[in-house]
């Protein structure tokens, strides 16, 4: 794979990971505001996985 192609793929993967983290963070804030303890635990685990 060419260097440019590899860099493009790596940038896309990083952008995807950051978008997922942002989404999980928002979902966690909403779950906390609603007091949904089960969802909070699930999202905290998901957040740890992507960190």
Secondary structure by P-SEA (a helix, b strand, c coil): ccaaaaaaaaaaaaaaaaaaaaaaaaaaaaaaaacaaaaaaaaaaaaaaac
